[in-house]
Amino acid sequence: MAKNYTPRKIQKNNEGRRIAIGDIHGCYDAFMGLLDKLKMTKQDQIFLLGDTIDRGRNSSLVLDKIIELQKDSYQLFPIKGNHEEKLLLAYDCGLEFFEEYLETYNSQDLLCGELEEYLKLVYHFDYCIELDDFILSHAGINEGNINPFTDLRGMFPNVNFQFDEAECLKKTQIHGHLVRTITEIENSVRNKEKRFSIDSGCYLNEEGMGYLTAIDLDLMKLYHQKR
Ligand SMILES: [Mn+2]
């Protein structure tokens, strides 16, 4: 049975910044470097756009850090990506399959950490966060498609998203999932695009990639941290 899900609405804090961070993919050092660069405070709202785990080799350290920041009452809002979803599905397929899954995605370190806690954590990640002026999710919402929510619905087939589609499409969408060079991301910002990805392929070695990107949503300022 599909579960109903309404995007989580979050109000802006008057003092802090609102910052979205792209796909971390287990790249713990880049995540730490970026947090350092941002000089995050407890007034800031930080949104992680999904795929915090897999591919890079330090998924457990990334999840440990998320748990730590939340315990320290930082305003950290992780969003679910296809990799968090796949991890949960793989776990439900039995240990042998799960171990194979972890090996495929360089995430065996999750077995050495607090696996139960990790699974519980990613299970509760939001699918989508709605701000006054932005929609944040892992995959984009495609205006012009027969169904503008095709990508998100395809990624989470067991979720019945309850969106106010017309309202959502008025807002700027920032998402992850689609790998872009930092130049492409900078162009998206410069051209004031209404929908773009800030996933700069942290785990990749290609030209213009291998970065973890963050965006300050009020200043539309980008921060790139090389892996
Ligand atoms: Mn990804």
Boltz pocket constraint, residues with backbone or C-beta under 6 A from the ligand:
constraints:
  - pocket:
      binder: B
      contacts: [[A, 23], [A, 25], [A, 50], [A, 51], [A, 81], [A, 176], [A, 177], [A, 199]]
      max_distance: 6.0
